[in-house]
Amino acid sequence: MSIFTRPVPAFIFALLVCGCSQEQATTEESVVPATSNEVVISIEAAQEQLTTRFISMPGVTGTGIGECDGKPCIKIMIEKKTPSLMSEIPSSFEGFPVVVEETGEFRTQD
């Protein structure tokens, strides 16, 4: 499963994936603990939901899973941080922190 729904040049994809985290979280570590009657989903499922929700928005270039302060987090990559775009993106989703990274525009090389 790709973390991007738009075509991304291989070198940019590699830079983003390598830069997201030093170590990929395991499935066991990436599940939110349940509290009474709460549905637990994996970070992969949460990231997929955010991708579906935000990838069609102008300025959003992709999403990924990373590590923030030693814990799994969801990263949303955007071309430029603007007040209107930042107000749309939650600081957490399904119990996972959401981090916004300004990447600039992705373009294919000719």
C-alpha positions in Angstrom: 0.0 0.0 0.0 1.4 3.4 -1.0 1.3 6.3 1.4 0.6 8.6 -1.5 -2.4 8.7 -3.8 -0.7 11.1 -6.3 2.3 10.0 -8.3 5.5 11.1 -6.6 9.0 10.8 -8.1 10.9 7.9 -6.5 13.7 10.1 -5.1 11.2 12.4 -3.3 9.3 9.4 -2.0 12.5 7.9 -0.6 13.5 11.2 1.1 10.1 11.5 2.7 10.0 7.9 3.9 13.5 8.0 5.2 12.8 11.3 6.9 9.6 10.3 8.5 11.1 8.1 11.2 14.2 6.3 12.2 12.2 3.1 13.0 8.8 2.0 11.7 6.3 1.3 14.4 5.1 -2.2 14.7 1.4 -3.1 14.5 1.3 -3.8 18.2 2.8 -0.4 19.1 0.6 1.5 16.6 -2.8 0.5 18.1 -4.5 3.0 20.5 -5.4 1.5 23.9 -9.1 1.1 24.3 -11.2 2.9 26.9 -14.8 2.0 27.7 -16.8 1.4 24.5 -14.1 3.0 22.3 -13.3 1.5 19.0 -9.6 0.9 18.5 -8.0 1.3 15.1 -4.4 1.0 13.9 -2.3 3.9 12.9 -2.4 2.6 9.3 -6.2 2.7 9.3 -6.2 6.2 10.8 -3.7 7.4 8.2 -5.7 5.9 5.4 -8.8 7.8 6.6 -6.9 11.1 6.8 -5.5 10.5 3.3 -9.0 10.0 1.9 -10.2 13.1 3.7 -7.3 15.5 2.8 -5.5 14.4 -0.3 -7.9 16.1 -2.7 -7.5 19.5 -0.9 -5.4 22.0 -2.7 -2.0 22.2 -1.1 -1.9 18.7 0.4 0.9 16.7 -1.2 0.7 13.4 0.8 0.4 11.6 4.1 2.7 9.2 6.0 3.3 7.5 9.3 6.3 8.6 11.3 7.6 8.8 14.8 7.2 11.9 17.0 8.7 12.0 20.5 9.2 8.2 20.4 5.6 7.4 19.5 3.8 6.7 16.2 2.3 9.8 14.5 0.5 10.6 11.3 2.3 13.1 9.0 0.4 15.3 6.6 2.7 16.9 3.9 1.6 20.2 2.5 3.1 22.6 -0.1 2.9 25.6 2.2 1.5 26.3 5.7 -1.4 28.7 5.3 -3.8 29.7 8.1 -6.8 28.3 6.2 -5.1 25.0 5.5 -3.7 24.6 9.0 -7.2 25.3 10.5 -8.6 22.3 8.5 -6.0 19.7 9.8 -6.6 18.3 13.3 -3.7 18.1 15.8 -4.7 14.5 16.6 -6.9 11.8 15.0 -8.2 8.6 16.5 -5.8 9.1 19.4 -2.7 9.6 17.2 -0.8 12.9 17.0 -1.0 14.6 13.6 2.1 16.6 12.4 2.1 18.9 9.4 5.2 19.1 7.3 5.7 21.8 4.7 7.3 20.1 1.7 6.8 22.5 -1.1 5.4 21.4 -4.4 6.3 18.0 -5.8 7.2 18.0 -9.5 8.4 15.4 -11.9 11.8 15.7 -13.4 12.0 16.1 -17.1 
